[in-house]
Amino acid sequence: MKKLAGLLTAACLSATLAAAAVAQTQTQTQKPLHLVKKFAMPSGIAGHFDHVSIDPSGHRLYAAAESAHQVLVFDLDSGKYLRSIGNIVKPHAILIRPGVERLYITDGGRGQVRIYNRQSYKFLQAIPLKLDSDSIAYDAPSHNLYVVNGGGDAHQTFSMISVIDTGADKKLGDIRIDGDTVEAMAIDPTSNRLYANDPARNLVVVINRATRKIEATWPVTMGQKNVAIALDAAHHRLFVACRDGHLVVFNTQTGQQIQSLPIGKGVDDASFNPQTGRIYVQCGEPGATWVYREESPDHYTMLGEVQEGYKAKNSALVPAMHRYFVLVPPATGGVGHIDEFATR
């Protein structure tokens, strides 16, 4: 009887260990992104690209084809290329405002924010800024759009973050940043703070949106050339992605760096999904998405590295759709595309 009990115990233990091993293997092999479809670009569109923007209610996807001087327009549901918005010298970022039927596109070549009708794509007006109008951040409650412009391409040692009222379509003012390059920004919805990457000085600049004054500057010492940025406002964590291959985590209550996580090089976009606690970092070298999960504010697990294609550095996360979009430039003689991934 004792022998039989021992055999049963051993069998149960063996089965438990086997099940655990299978579960561990499945967890390790599960990809954090699952390809749903591809949006093929027109042939002949090549060179440099920039940001991707998604309009779920309008069923459109927009991609900035920088070297082609146009924004590509796709049907979000079918993936079909529809048309382009042309006559943009150097398109960078795109804001969609469904309520007022407007598109806002930064044109670094002219130093403008160009405004278009969301339905007809008719050009409406331009708001003049400095050359190299580039990254944007949008504060939905105030309808204010923050636009990086100026700096090195404007032959200046300082940059501007201009504030545009998208209700009246006029510039409200400028925030001067010392340094000839300012990159991505993040708005804190729980406070008046705006965080901006200043890679020229390897700093995060903390701005009060109400006063348009700089509150603090935080040195980034765990990585170099901080470009992309994402925020977990609920847990006071700022994710600063650096082009040398480091994702630096800041405590926004103290301004202190907590840790550095490995990513690819050549990062250009980063996103945080508060619903799942996942961080998506888009790196142009080797052209892949690095995905981490925030287990707690001080503990992060890498879920995987998803390869898309060389120089795939631009992306857009849409948590409400459970979708992640990646722009993949064309290889020599090929056709570029945008990959649509399911995030669950």
Number of C-alpha atoms within 10 A of each C-alpha: 6 7 8 9 10 11 12 12 12 12 12 12 12 12 12 12 12 12 12 12 12 12 12 12 11 11 12 11 11 12 15 22 19 16 13 12 16 19 21 17 26 15 11 12 20 20 14 15 26 25 24 24 20 21 17 15 8 14 13 20 24 23 27 29 26 23 16 20 22 23 28 21 20 23 17 19 11 12 21 16 18 13 14 18 16 15 13 23 17 28 32 27 25 26 20 21 17 15 7 11 14 21 21 24 25 31 30 27 20 19 22 26 26 20 22 20 18 20 11 9 16 13 16 11 14 19 15 15 23 21 20 25 31 28 21 24 21 19 16 12 7 10 15 22 22 26 26 31 32 28 23 17 17 18 10 13 15 18 25 24 26 23 22 21 16 19 12 10 17 14 17 12 14 19 18 17 21 16 20 21 24 30 21 25 27 22 21 18 14 9 11 14 20 22 25 27 28 27 21 19 17 20 21 25 21 22 21 15 21 10 10 18 14 17 13 14 17 18 16 23 13 17 20 20 24 32 25 25 26 24 26 21 16 11 14 16 20 25 24 28 35 29 22 16 21 22 27 23 23 24 18 18 9 9 17 13 20 14 15 18 17 15 25 23 20 22 31 25 25 28 23 24 20 15 9 13 15 22 24 22 30 33 30 23 18 18 26 27 29 21 23 21 19 18 12 10 16 13 9 16 13 16 19 18 20 16 13 20 19 16 23 29 29 28 27 20 24 17 15 9 10 13 18 22 24 26 29 27 27 22 13 9 9 13 16 23 20 24 21 23 19 16 19 10
